[in-house]
Amino acid sequence: MNNRQLHRIFQDFTGTVEGGIGHWTLILKDVEMSCISEELHNRMRLIAPITSIKEMKVSQMKKCMEANFHTALDVKYSFSKGQLFGVYIHPLKELTESQFKDGLRQLFSIVKTYDTTYSGGELKYPTEKEFKTGLN
């Protein structure tokens, strides 16, 4: 994948998209996301703001960290500049269109499931307790 290919994907996108080569902002249903890509450094990052860290309880922070291991899948909860974000990071050259679209779906999911199931999708890895009791 390269920036031109990402740009073509965004041109076909049915939601709202602004920006151009290397930096796009999009709205998927009611979730705002940004895509930042750097060909020189071979990186692509999708990010979505979720909430202010000041608004979070310690239990929510712990659930985000647990979700990063068990349920968030390829996307992760991350903190930056006083904000909780969902983030999907991938090497740009190796990224396929299918992986990119899956990353968008997973990012949308962790934003929408914040403070409920904290899930990037249907797949989840069992917690230690679930593994021991066979509840996976």
Secondary structure, DSSP 8 states (H G I E B T S, - for coil): --HHHHHHHHHH-SSEEEEETTEEEEEETTEEEEEEEETTTTEEEEEEEEEEGGG--HHHHHHHHHHHHHT-TT-EEEEETTEEEEEEEEETTT--HHHHHHHHHHHHHHHHTTTTT--SSS-----HHHHHHT--
